[in-house]
Amino acid sequence: MDSGKRITLTPFKFKDGVVDHIKVNKKRRNRGYAFEYDQIQKLIGLHWDARRLGGSSTGLPDVVATHHEKNANILYSCEFKSGFTNNLYVPYDQVIRTIRIAEMFRAYEKRYVVLAFKFSDPKRKYPFYWFFGFDMNGGYIDTINKPIDEAFQWIRCSVKGNLVIKNEKGEALLPHTVKSQALPFPSHFLL
């Protein structure tokens, strides 16, 4: 039944019928920036210090946030993903660079590697958000903090909030320290 023609589906249609991949990529990046910006503004409004670091183009995590009120001494090293699919992926190198930044700031009592996901869909009225925190002092961080010769390929989050890690042995559900639908994490998780 294969006619030999390859069909590519794209949500963008242009006047001349040609897909402008530069515009498509720019639109995708802007969606990610908007998600990061919204979370930064929310954290700043809650008396956190939060900054966007530039992400993959700089070899740094997307966002770093700190909280010092009431001797909280908390650090979040965050990687953000957003999209219109039912699964979003974080590659190994992006997870590791986020861990490396959290490792640098040992002076913070509570350090978390945060994987943040936003699932948008024109059919849904509101997007789904999932935030996963890996305590740098907890045991689960060892599941993802592997040297390159033992590296996983990616971590996948589903729209239902399931976190899966893919390595050479296959796929497995990934345990995590904190799971939430908003940042910052509820305070009872951070005690």
MDTraj code that builds the backbone (N, CA, C; nanometers):
import mdtraj as md
import numpy as np

residues = "MET ASP SER GLY LYS ARG ILE THR LEU THR PRO PHE LYS PHE LYS ASP GLY VAL VAL ASP HIS ILE LYS VAL ASN LYS LYS ARG ARG ASN ARG GLY TYR ALA PHE GLU TYR ASP GLN ILE GLN LYS LEU ILE GLY LEU HIS TRP ASP ALA ARG ARG LEU GLY GLY SER SER THR GLY LEU PRO ASP VAL VAL ALA THR HIS HIS GLU LYS ASN ALA ASN ILE LEU TYR SER CYS GLU PHE LYS SER GLY PHE THR ASN ASN LEU TYR VAL PRO TYR ASP GLN VAL ILE ARG THR ILE ARG ILE ALA GLU MET PHE ARG ALA TYR GLU LYS ARG TYR VAL VAL LEU ALA PHE LYS PHE SER ASP PRO LYS ARG LYS TYR PRO PHE TYR TRP PHE PHE GLY PHE ASP MET ASN GLY GLY TYR ILE ASP THR ILE ASN LYS PRO ILE ASP GLU ALA PHE GLN TRP ILE ARG CYS SER VAL LYS GLY ASN LEU VAL ILE LYS ASN GLU LYS GLY GLU ALA LEU LEU PRO HIS THR VAL LYS SER GLN ALA LEU PRO PHE PRO SER HIS PHE LEU LEU".split()
xyz = np.array([
    [0.0816, -0.1200, 0.0000],
    [0.0000, 0.0000, 0.0000],
    [0.0862, 0.1266, 0.0000],
    [0.2179, 0.1114, 0.0103],
    [0.3072, 0.2256, 0.0126],
    [0.3237, 0.2783, -0.1294],
    [0.2881, 0.4038, -0.1496],
    [0.2966, 0.4636, -0.2821],
    [0.4363, 0.5146, -0.3135],
    [0.5279, 0.5058, -0.2135],
    [0.6635, 0.5529, -0.2352],
    [0.6815, 0.6989, -0.2001],
    [0.5729, 0.7706, -0.1702],
    [0.5818, 0.9104, -0.1320],
    [0.5944, 0.9209, 0.0192],
    [0.6807, 1.0080, 0.0628],
    [0.6974, 1.0321, 0.2054],
    [0.6171, 1.1552, 0.2427],
    [0.5345, 1.1410, 0.3445],
    [0.4495, 1.2521, 0.3873],
    [0.5036, 1.3056, 0.5191],
    [0.5266, 1.4357, 0.5249],
    [0.5711, 1.5007, 0.6467],
    [0.4585, 1.5894, 0.6970],
    [0.4190, 1.5661, 0.8214],
    [0.3141, 1.6478, 0.8818],
    [0.3778, 1.7617, 0.9576],
    [0.3273, 1.8797, 0.9398],
    [0.3769, 1.9949, 1.0130],
    [0.2597, 2.0859, 1.0477],
    [0.2624, 2.1473, 1.1647],
    [0.1535, 2.2360, 1.2014],
    [0.1620, 2.3725, 1.1331],
    [0.2686, 2.3986, 1.0584],
    [0.2889, 2.5285, 0.9980],
    [0.2702, 2.5209, 0.8474],
    [0.1850, 2.6063, 0.7931],
    [0.1680, 2.6137, 0.6476],
    [0.2036, 2.7551, 0.6044],
    [0.2832, 2.7633, 0.5027],
    [0.3265, 2.8920, 0.4536],
    [0.2673, 2.9168, 0.3153],
    [0.2661, 3.0429, 0.2749],
    [0.2007, 3.0843, 0.1512],
    [0.2450, 3.0035, 0.0298],
    [0.3748, 2.9860, 0.0178],
    [0.4254, 2.9178, -0.1011],
    [0.4285, 2.7663, -0.0869],
    [0.3794, 2.7147, 0.0264],
    [0.3744, 2.5704, 0.0475],
    [0.5049, 2.5093, 0.0955],
    [0.6081, 2.5928, 0.1116],
    [0.7380, 2.5443, 0.1572],
    [0.7488, 2.5675, 0.3081],
    [0.7950, 2.4663, 0.3778],
    [0.8125, 2.4776, 0.5225],
    [0.9433, 2.5500, 0.5507],
    [0.9343, 2.6547, 0.6282],
    [1.0525, 2.7299, 0.6686],
    [1.0964, 2.6761, 0.8044],
    [1.1968, 2.5876, 0.8037],
    [1.2400, 2.5220, 0.9267],
    [1.2990, 2.6205, 1.0270],
    [1.3538, 2.7298, 0.9804],
    [1.4059, 2.8315, 1.0718],
    [1.2912, 2.8908, 1.1535],
    [1.1796, 2.9218, 1.0876],
    [1.0638, 2.9759, 1.1588],
    [1.0036, 2.8726, 1.2537],
    [1.0009, 2.7474, 1.2116],
    [0.9469, 2.6405, 1.2956],
    [1.0311, 2.6265, 1.4219],
    [1.1639, 2.6231, 1.4062],
    [1.2525, 2.6103, 1.5217],
    [1.2449, 2.7308, 1.6134],
    [1.2319, 2.8498, 1.5543],
    [1.2215, 2.9713, 1.6352],
    [1.0936, 2.9691, 1.7186],
    [0.9840, 2.9266, 1.6588],
    [0.8568, 2.9180, 1.7310],
    [0.8662, 2.8168, 1.8463],
    [0.9320, 2.7033, 1.8206],
    [0.9501, 2.6009, 1.9235],
    [1.0362, 2.6537, 2.0386],
    [1.1457, 2.7219, 2.0066],
    [1.2327, 2.7788, 2.1095],
    [1.1598, 2.8840, 2.1909],
    [1.0808, 2.9685, 2.1245],
    [1.0069, 3.0728, 2.1954],
    [0.9089, 3.0139, 2.2953],
    [0.8500, 2.9003, 2.2620],
    [0.7596, 2.8317, 2.3550],
    [0.8362, 2.7911, 2.4805],
    [0.9561, 2.7384, 2.4624],
    [1.0401, 2.6987, 2.5750],
    [1.0822, 2.8178, 2.6586],
    [1.1213, 2.9276, 2.5940],
    [1.1610, 3.0483, 2.6660],
    [1.0444, 3.1017, 2.7484],
    [0.9256, 3.0996, 2.6916],
    [0.8078, 3.1501, 2.7629],
    [0.7812, 3.0682, 2.8891],
    [0.7953, 2.9371, 2.8805],
    [0.7768, 2.8491, 2.9962],
    [0.8802, 2.8827, 3.1040],
    [1.0065, 2.8963, 3.0644],
    [1.1121, 2.9312, 3.1593],
    [1.0845, 3.0674, 3.2221],
    [1.0508, 3.1647, 3.1397],
    [1.0257, 3.3009, 3.1891],
    [0.9104, 3.3024, 3.2897],
    [0.8012, 3.2329, 3.2592],
    [0.6864, 3.2280, 3.3507],
    [0.7261, 3.1704, 3.4862],
    [0.8050, 3.0635, 3.4852],
    [0.8462, 3.0013, 3.6117],
    [0.9420, 3.0908, 3.6889],
    [1.0318, 3.1593, 3.6188],
    [1.1231, 3.2526, 3.6848],
    [1.0448, 3.3644, 3.7519],
    [0.9484, 3.4218, 3.6801],
    [0.8686, 3.5299, 3.7380],
    [0.7896, 3.4828, 3.8599],
    [0.7378, 3.3605, 3.8537],
    [0.6646, 3.3047, 3.9668],
    [0.7565, 3.2895, 4.0883],
    [0.8763, 3.2360, 4.0672],
    [0.9706, 3.2183, 4.1775],
    [1.0140, 3.3526, 4.2356],
    [1.0414, 3.4503, 4.1495],
    [1.0803, 3.5839, 4.1972],
    [0.9680, 3.6444, 4.2809],
    [0.8434, 3.6253, 4.2383],
    [0.7282, 3.6744, 4.3145],
    [0.7145, 3.6093, 4.4513],
    [0.7744, 3.4911, 4.4679],
    [0.7709, 3.4199, 4.5963],
    [0.9023, 3.4385, 4.6736],
    [0.9779, 3.5439, 4.6378],
    [1.1011, 3.5830, 4.7065],
    [1.2169, 3.4856, 4.6858],
    [1.2230, 3.4262, 4.5680],
    [1.3380, 3.3460, 4.5270],
    [1.4246, 3.4333, 4.4364],
    [1.5504, 3.3985, 4.4247],
    [1.6379, 3.4563, 4.3232],
    [1.6457, 3.3533, 4.2118],
    [1.6077, 3.3926, 4.0912],
    [1.6056, 3.2973, 3.9794],
    [1.6587, 3.3657, 3.8537],
    [1.7401, 3.2924, 3.7779],
    [1.7974, 3.3453, 3.6554],
    [1.7999, 3.2378, 3.5470],
    [1.7749, 3.2831, 3.4255],
    [1.7901, 3.1950, 3.3091],
    [1.9363, 3.2001, 3.2685],
    [1.9960, 3.0829, 3.2460],
    [2.1387, 3.0760, 3.2168],
    [2.1709, 3.0559, 3.0694],
    [2.0755, 3.0207, 2.9874],
    [2.1026, 3.0080, 2.8454],
    [2.0850, 2.8689, 2.7900],
    [2.0792, 2.7679, 2.8755],
    [2.0502, 2.6328, 2.8284],
    [2.1586, 2.5725, 2.7429],
    [2.1178, 2.4941, 2.6437],
    [2.2114, 2.4120, 2.5664],
    [2.3146, 2.4933, 2.4897],
    [2.2836, 2.6152, 2.4520],
    [2.3802, 2.6945, 2.3760],
    [2.5005, 2.7343, 2.4611],
    [2.4863, 2.7330, 2.5937],
    [2.5960, 2.7718, 2.6820],
    [2.6544, 2.6545, 2.7595],
    [2.5931, 2.5382, 2.7481],
    [2.6397, 2.4232, 2.8242],
    [2.5994, 2.4304, 2.9702],
    [2.4983, 2.5097, 3.0008],
    [2.4490, 2.5271, 3.1373],
    [2.3029, 2.4838, 3.1448],
    [2.2505, 2.4638, 3.2656],
    [2.1074, 2.4339, 3.2758],
    [2.0247, 2.5548, 3.2318],
    [1.8962, 2.5335, 3.2107],
    [1.8100, 2.6430, 3.1662],
    [1.7961, 2.7516, 3.2725],
    [1.7741, 2.7101, 3.3982],
    [1.7454, 2.8048, 3.5060],
    [1.8127, 2.7584, 3.6350],
    [1.8624, 2.8546, 3.7119],
    [1.9082, 2.8284, 3.8483],
    [1.8306, 2.9221, 3.9389],
    [1.7800, 2.8653, 4.0509],
    [1.7025, 2.9446, 4.1468],
    [1.7519, 2.9146, 4.2880],
    [1.7566, 3.0184, 4.3715],
    [1.7978, 3.0019, 4.5103],
    [1.6975, 3.0687, 4.6024],
    [1.6910, 3.0182, 4.7245],
    [1.5987, 3.0730, 4.8254],
    [1.6717, 3.0799, 4.9582],
    [1.6698, 3.1998, 5.0192],
    [1.7448, 3.2210, 5.1434],
    [1.6565, 3.2664, 5.2592],
    [1.5285, 3.2878, 5.2369],
    [1.4414, 3.3352, 5.3445],
    [1.4299, 3.2325, 5.4555],
    [1.4258, 3.2805, 5.5782],
    [1.4091, 3.1942, 5.6963],
    [1.5126, 3.0818, 5.6974],
    [1.6357, 3.1163, 5.6560],
    [1.7459, 3.0191, 5.6526],
    [1.7140, 2.8954, 5.5699],
    [1.6334, 2.9112, 5.4635],
    [1.5944, 2.7967, 5.3807],
    [1.7152, 2.7373, 5.3092],
    [1.8020, 2.8219, 5.2518],
    [1.9246, 2.7760, 5.1870],
    [1.8995, 2.6646, 5.0854],
    [1.8145, 2.6926, 4.9839],
    [1.7732, 2.5945, 4.8833],
    [1.8236, 2.6370, 4.7456],
    [1.8685, 2.5399, 4.6668],
    [1.9110, 2.5644, 4.5292],
    [1.8353, 2.4699, 4.4369],
    [1.7821, 2.5249, 4.3269],
    [1.7244, 2.4443, 4.2188],
    [1.8110, 2.4648, 4.0952],
    [1.8561, 2.3569, 4.0345],
    [1.9218, 2.3596, 3.9045],
    [1.8229, 2.2932, 3.8087],
    [1.7674, 2.3703, 3.7143],
    [1.6479, 2.3266, 3.6403],
    [1.6707, 2.3094, 3.4906],
    [1.6100, 2.2059, 3.4372],
    [1.6019, 2.1838, 3.2926],
    [1.4541, 2.1830, 3.2555],
    [1.4143, 2.2677, 3.1604],
    [1.2748, 2.2824, 3.1208],
    [1.2518, 2.2239, 2.9823],
    [1.1382, 2.1585, 2.9643],
    [1.0954, 2.1088, 2.8329],
    [0.9475, 2.1412, 2.8159],
    [0.9115, 2.1824, 2.6951],
    [0.7699, 2.2067, 2.6666],
    [0.7404, 2.1616, 2.5245],
    [0.6158, 2.1226, 2.5014],
    [0.5786, 2.0790, 2.3682],
    [0.4332, 2.0404, 2.3591],
    [0.3932, 1.9966, 2.2395],
    [0.2547, 1.9606, 2.2109],
    [0.2329, 1.8100, 2.2029],
    [0.3357, 1.7309, 2.2330],
    [0.3225, 1.5861, 2.2245],
    [0.2844, 1.5281, 2.3604],
    [0.2588, 1.3984, 2.3649],
    [0.2255, 1.3324, 2.4911],
    [0.3493, 1.2879, 2.5680],
    [0.4673, 1.2995, 2.5084],
    [0.5931, 1.2640, 2.5732],
    [0.6975, 1.3702, 2.5417],
    [0.7725, 1.4094, 2.6441],
    [0.8835, 1.5027, 2.6252],
    [1.0106, 1.4370, 2.6765],
    [1.1229, 1.4644, 2.6100],
    [1.2482, 1.3963, 2.6375],
    [1.3563, 1.4939, 2.6826],
    [1.4403, 1.4466, 2.7765],
    [1.5590, 1.5208, 2.8181],
    [1.6792, 1.4302, 2.7900],
    [1.7701, 1.4693, 2.6999],
    [1.8859, 1.3859, 2.6696],
    [1.9867, 1.3830, 2.7857],
    [2.0710, 1.2824, 2.7846],
    [2.1717, 1.2599, 2.8886],
    [2.2550, 1.3852, 2.9164],
    [2.3100, 1.4482, 2.8121],
    [2.4007, 1.5610, 2.8337],
    [2.3335, 1.6776, 2.9049],
    [2.2044, 1.7000, 2.8799],
    [2.1331, 1.8089, 2.9461],
    [2.1081, 1.7776, 3.0934],
    [2.0820, 1.6530, 3.1259],
    [2.0636, 1.6146, 3.2661],
    [2.1960, 1.6278, 3.3404],
    [2.3041, 1.5805, 3.2814],
    [2.4348, 1.5834, 3.3470],
    [2.4819, 1.7262, 3.3715],
    [2.4641, 1.8157, 3.2760],
    [2.5085, 1.9542, 3.2992],
    [2.4275, 2.0198, 3.4111],
    [2.3009, 1.9802, 3.4263],
    [2.2187, 2.0322, 3.5343],
    [2.2690, 1.9796, 3.6692],
    [2.3094, 1.8536, 3.6734],
    [2.3661, 1.7947, 3.7952],
    [2.4983, 1.8621, 3.8299],
    [2.5833, 1.8859, 3.7291],
    [2.7154, 1.9451, 3.7546],
    [2.7035, 2.0830, 3.8202],
    [2.6082, 2.1625, 3.7781],
    [2.5895, 2.2941, 3.8399],
    [2.5447, 2.2783, 3.9851],
    [2.4528, 2.1863, 4.0121],
    [2.4087, 2.1632, 4.1502],
    [2.5245, 2.1124, 4.2361],
    [2.6127, 2.0321, 4.1787],
    [2.7293, 1.9830, 4.2534],
    [2.8251, 2.0962, 4.2900],
    [2.8330, 2.1985, 4.2059],
    [2.9237, 2.3107, 4.2317],
    [2.8874, 2.3873, 4.3579],
    [2.7595, 2.3946, 4.3903],
    [2.7126, 2.4792, 4.4995],
    [2.6868, 2.3968, 4.6253],
    [2.7917, 2.3378, 4.6792],
    [2.7804, 2.2519, 4.7973],
    [2.7435, 2.3299, 4.9238],
    [2.7600, 2.4607, 4.9218],
    [2.7274, 2.5417, 5.0397],
    [2.5775, 2.5405, 5.0696],
    [2.4954, 2.5088, 4.9690],
    [2.3511, 2.5019, 4.9909],
    [2.3173, 2.3695, 5.0585],
    [2.2390, 2.3785, 5.1662],
    [2.2004, 2.2581, 5.2402],
    [2.1098, 2.1686, 5.1573],
    [2.0169, 2.2304, 5.0858],
    [1.9205, 2.1550, 5.0057],
    [1.9397, 2.1923, 4.8597],
    [1.9868, 2.0955, 4.7827],
    [2.0115, 2.1171, 4.6400],
    [1.9285, 2.0160, 4.5621],
    [1.8557, 2.0667, 4.4617],
    [1.7692, 1.9813, 4.3804],
    [1.7993, 1.9999, 4.2332],
    [1.8082, 1.8889, 4.1617],
    [1.8070, 1.8911, 4.0160],
    [1.6598, 1.8794, 3.9789],
    [1.6099, 1.9767, 3.9041],
    [1.4676, 1.9824, 3.8697],
    [1.4504, 1.9601, 3.7204],
    [1.3663, 1.8635, 3.6857],
    [1.3237, 1.8432, 3.5477],
    [1.1802, 1.8909, 3.5391],
    [1.1562, 1.9919, 3.4556],
    [1.0247, 2.0550, 3.4466],
    [0.9667, 2.0349, 3.3075],
    [0.8385, 2.0003, 3.3026],
    [0.7727, 1.9687, 3.1757],
    [0.6393, 2.0419, 3.1657],
    [0.6143, 2.0954, 3.0468],
    [0.4858, 2.1599, 3.0183],
    [0.4281, 2.0948, 2.8925],
    [0.3100, 2.0361, 2.9075],
    [0.2415, 1.9703, 2.7964],
    [0.1254, 2.0582, 2.7522],
    [0.1371, 2.1161, 2.6348],
    [0.0312, 2.1995, 2.5786],
    [-0.0399, 2.1217, 2.4697],
    [-0.1625, 2.1596, 2.4450],
    [-0.2395, 2.0963, 2.3380],
    [-0.3557, 2.1884, 2.3067],
    [-0.3748, 2.2227, 2.1805],
    [-0.4873, 2.3093, 2.1459],
    [-0.6231, 2.2495, 2.1866],
    [-0.6297, 2.1165, 2.2004],
    [-0.7559, 2.0519, 2.2368],
    [-0.7861, 2.0644, 2.3858],
    [-0.6807, 2.0796, 2.4673],
    [-0.6995, 2.0954, 2.6114],
    [-0.7121, 2.2426, 2.6440],
    [-0.7945, 2.2736, 2.7417],
    [-0.8119, 2.4133, 2.7801],
    [-0.6881, 2.4664, 2.8516],
    [-0.6273, 2.3836, 2.9363],
    [-0.5107, 2.4249, 3.0135],
    [-0.3967, 2.3265, 2.9920],
    [-0.2725, 2.3749, 2.9965],
    [-0.1590, 2.2820, 2.9832],
    [-0.1393, 2.2004, 3.1111],
    [-0.0715, 2.0867, 3.0978],
    [-0.0312, 2.0056, 3.2128],
    [0.1128, 2.0398, 3.2471],
    [0.1406, 2.0535, 3.3768],
    [0.2762, 2.0796, 3.4244],
    [0.3199, 1.9660, 3.5159],
    [0.4460, 1.9266, 3.5029],
    [0.5072, 1.8301, 3.5945],
    [0.6472, 1.8781, 3.6288],
    [0.6777, 1.8760, 3.7579],
    [0.8094, 1.9149, 3.8079],
    [0.8620, 1.8002, 3.8940],
    [0.9829, 1.7552, 3.8629],
    [1.0445, 1.6455, 3.9376],
    [1.1736, 1.6960, 3.9998],
    [1.1869, 1.6740, 4.1288],
    [1.3069, 1.7157, 4.2003],
    [1.3877, 1.5964, 4.2459],
    [1.5167, 1.6003, 4.2168],
    [1.6092, 1.4966, 4.2619],
    [1.7015, 1.5596, 4.3650],
    [1.6893, 1.5163, 4.4894],
    [1.7689, 1.5691, 4.5992],
    [1.9146, 1.5281, 4.5789],
    [2.0046, 1.6247, 4.5760],
    [2.1461, 1.5948, 4.5554],
    [2.2041, 1.5158, 4.6725],
    [2.1383, 1.5197, 4.7877],
    [2.1844, 1.4434, 4.9039],
    [2.1097, 1.3117, 4.9172],
    [2.0149, 1.2853, 4.8279],
    [1.9346, 1.1645, 4.8350],
    [1.9905, 1.0536, 4.7479],
    [1.9341, 0.9359, 4.7603],
    [1.9838, 0.8197, 4.6882],
    [1.9452, 0.8154, 4.5418],
    [1.8318, 0.8779, 4.5035],
    [1.7832, 0.8656, 4.3664],
    [1.8694, 0.9396, 4.2657],
    [1.9443, 1.0392, 4.3099],
    [2.0291, 1.1127, 4.2159],
    [2.1323, 1.0189, 4.1532],
    [2.1728, 0.9146, 4.2256],
    [2.2693, 0.8184, 4.1715],
    [2.2141, 0.7418, 4.0526],
    [2.0815, 0.7351, 4.0410],
    [2.0185, 0.6668, 3.9282],
    [2.0477, 0.7389, 3.7966],
    [2.0584, 0.8710, 3.8020],
    [2.0797, 0.9470, 3.6782],
    [2.2196, 1.0054, 3.6660],
    [2.2924, 1.0142, 3.7761],
    [2.4274, 1.0717, 3.7729],
    [2.5282, 0.9621, 3.7423],
    [2.5409, 0.9293, 3.6146],
    [2.6267, 0.8196, 3.5686],
    [2.7379, 0.8733, 3.4788],
    [2.8549, 0.8095, 3.4824],
    [2.9599, 0.8488, 3.3872],
    [2.9181, 0.8116, 3.2448],
    [2.9854, 0.8700, 3.1486],
    [2.9477, 0.8549, 3.0079],
    [2.9455, 0.7091, 2.9630],
    [3.0329, 0.6236, 3.0170],
    [3.0344, 0.4839, 2.9743],
    [2.9152, 0.4046, 3.0286],
    [2.8456, 0.4599, 3.1306],
    [2.7253, 0.3955, 3.1845],
    [2.6008, 0.4799, 3.1564],
    [2.6131, 0.5728, 3.0653],
    [2.5098, 0.6745, 3.0444],
    [2.3786, 0.6153, 2.9930],
    [2.2712, 0.6815, 3.0319],
    [2.1407, 0.6527, 2.9736],
    [2.1274, 0.7370, 2.8472],
    [2.0269, 0.7065, 2.7652],
    [2.0085, 0.7835, 2.6420],
    [1.9243, 0.9082, 2.6672],
    [1.8161, 0.8895, 2.7402],
    [1.7258, 1.0008, 2.7669],
    [1.6351, 0.9683, 2.8851],
    [1.5707, 1.0728, 2.9346],
    [1.4639, 1.0593, 3.0330],
    [1.3385, 1.1119, 2.9657],
    [1.2295, 1.0376, 2.9763],
    [1.1029, 1.0756, 2.9124],
    [0.9975, 1.0991, 3.0192],
    [0.9206, 1.2055, 3.0008],
    [0.8060, 1.2316, 3.0872],
    [0.6806, 1.2230, 3.0012],
    [0.5808, 1.1517, 3.0519],
    [0.4535, 1.1434, 2.9800],
    [0.3599, 1.2516, 3.0326],
    [0.2562, 1.2793, 2.9569],
    [0.1588, 1.3806, 2.9954],
    [0.0915, 1.3441, 3.1281],
    [0.0929, 1.2152, 3.1643],
    [0.0340, 1.1701, 3.2914],
    [0.1324, 1.1810, 3.4078],
    [0.2536, 1.2237, 3.3818],
    [0.3503, 1.2442, 3.4882],
    [0.4353, 1.1237, 3.5216],
    [0.4474, 1.0299, 3.4289],
    [0.5358, 0.9149, 3.4501],
    [0.6732, 0.9483, 3.3948],
    [0.7754, 0.9215, 3.4745],
    [0.9125, 0.9488, 3.4349],
    [0.9812, 0.8165, 3.4038],
    [1.0368, 0.8058, 3.2823],
    [1.0992, 0.6816, 3.2360],
    [1.2415, 0.7127, 3.1922],
    [1.3346, 0.6231, 3.2280],
    [1.4737, 0.6378, 3.1858],
    [1.5052, 0.5273, 3.0848],
    [1.5776, 0.5632, 2.9796],
    [1.6137, 0.4678, 2.8738],
    [1.7644, 0.4493, 2.8743],
    [1.8091, 0.3246, 2.8922],
    [1.9513, 0.2933, 2.8827],
    [1.9687, 0.1701, 2.7949],
    [2.0894, 0.1146, 2.7922],
    [2.1147, 0.0012, 2.7032],
    [2.0350, -0.1225, 2.7425],
    [1.9882, -0.1301, 2.8671],
    [1.9099, -0.2457, 2.9129],
    [1.7621, -0.2329, 2.8785],
    [1.7195, -0.1159, 2.8389],
    [1.5785, -0.0933, 2.8074],
    [1.5254, 0.0284, 2.8800],
    [1.3960, 0.0280, 2.9063],
    [1.3307, 0.1403, 2.9729],
    [1.2827, 0.0977, 3.1108],
    [1.2854, 0.1917, 3.2066],
    [1.2387, 0.1640, 3.3421],
    [1.1814, 0.2912, 3.4015],
    [1.0803, 0.2767, 3.4864],
    [1.0277, 0.3919, 3.5591],
    [1.1382, 0.4481, 3.6468],
    [1.1456, 0.5778, 3.6534],
    [1.2523, 0.6442, 3.7262],
    [1.1996, 0.6938, 3.8607],
    [1.2586, 0.6497, 3.9710],
    [1.2177, 0.7039, 4.1009],
    [1.2680, 0.8476, 4.1134],
    [1.1993, 0.9270, 4.1904],
    [1.2394, 1.0657, 4.2104],
    [1.2093, 1.1047, 4.3537],
    [1.2671, 1.2141, 4.3968],
    [1.2498, 1.2585, 4.5337],
    [1.1177, 1.3321, 4.5505],
    [1.0892, 1.4230, 4.4592],
    [0.9723, 1.5097, 4.4708],
    [0.9007, 1.5148, 4.3360],
    [0.7683, 1.5077, 4.3390],
    [0.6871, 1.5246, 4.2179],
    [0.5794, 1.6264, 4.2525],
    [0.5638, 1.7268, 4.1683],
    [0.4691, 1.8342, 4.1963],
    [0.4130, 1.8875, 4.0654],
    [0.3065, 1.9639, 4.0760],
    [0.2515, 2.0288, 3.9573],
    [0.2802, 2.1783, 3.9576],
    [0.3676, 2.2239, 4.0474],
    [0.4029, 2.3657, 4.0535],
    [0.5398, 2.3821, 4.1196],
    [0.6075, 2.4901, 4.0853],
    [0.7291, 2.5313, 4.1552],
    [0.6951, 2.6542, 4.2371],
    [0.7582, 2.6800, 4.3492],
    [0.8522, 2.5902, 4.4150],
    [0.7788, 2.4699, 4.4725],
    [0.8544, 2.3671, 4.5039],
    [0.7926, 2.2492, 4.5614],
    [0.7285, 2.2839, 4.6945],
    [0.6183, 2.2173, 4.7281],
    [0.5583, 2.2429, 4.8602],
    [0.6601, 2.2239, 4.9716],
    [0.6538, 2.3093, 5.0741],
    [0.7565, 2.3115, 5.1771],
    [0.7695, 2.1785, 5.2524],
    [0.6626, 2.1007, 5.2652],
    [0.6754, 1.9752, 5.3404],
    [0.7643, 1.8741, 5.2674],
    [0.7881, 1.8931, 5.1361],
    [0.8810, 1.8063, 5.0637],
    [1.0256, 1.8422, 5.0948],
    [1.0470, 1.9669, 5.1335],
    [1.1824, 2.0180, 5.1434],
    [1.2374, 2.0169, 5.2865],
    [1.1651, 1.9616, 5.3806],
    [1.2111, 1.9601, 5.5195],
    [1.3104, 1.8497, 5.5427],
])
top = md.Topology()
chain = top.add_chain()
for i, resn in enumerate(residues, 1):
    res = top.add_residue(resn, chain, resSeq=i)
    for name in ("N", "CA", "C"):
        top.add_atom(name, md.element.get_by_symbol(name[0]), res)
traj = md.Trajectory(xyz[None], top)
